[in-house]
Amino acid sequence: DVKVTQSSRYLVKRTGEKVFLECVQDMDHENMFWYRQDPGLGLRLIYFSYDVKMKEKGDIPEGYSVSREKKERFSLILESASTNQTSMYLCASSHPGELFFGEGSRLTVL
Amino acid sequence: GENVEQHPSTLSVQEGDSAVIKCTYSDSASNYFPWYKQELGKRPQLIIDIRSNVGEKKDQRIAVTLNKTAKHFSLHITETQPEDSAVYFCAASPLRGNDMRFGAGTRLTVKP
């Protein structure tokens, strides 16, 4: 079974804090993704990566950055968290083809 | 980039009826069209997908149709059951799949 693991299921942070969301996959997948899920807006692509040290902006990259130093790990960074970044964050990986999602990280920014 | 639109946003059917969800896409380079089901509190999971060289694909009670000329694709669920109740997402990407965009989702409710 493909496993995509997100390090934190629930986080509560203060405005202005730096936030790291970690994602690890165990299937040697080339592609990794970060999506944000909000009611009525579906899954919006923040960043994706198709190789180590490679990254591409998705539709809503503002306020976020990413890091992919190793093939199995893709990190999402909020340099200075804001209340409008309160959301569910989903990591995914693919071979390519089918996306395999993590459990999600629910972030609340106060 | 790709833009995927999905309709309806909510759909309520009686058990045993059929359900149809429709999506349109904008980028003619897209040639891979998956559908994901997300049950409450769980991660999205692939239920069926179709590639652009195929017009229709069926898997038991689920079928997907694709019209590349019109840039739209649809999910059909027949003989719906209460366990089909979930949020369904369509998506589109190039075949290499490293640029996957999703629709806004359809909340399907199947009433017993």
Interface residues (C-beta under 8 A of the other chain):
Chain A: E30 N31 F33 Y35 G40 L41 G42 L43 R44 L45 F48 Y50 E56 G58 D59 L90 S94 H95 P96 G97 E98 L99 F101 G102 E103 G104
Chain B: G1 Q6 S9 Y32 P34 Y36 R43 P44 Q45 L46 D49 F89 A91 L95 R96 G97 N98 D99 M100 R101 F102 G103 A104 G105
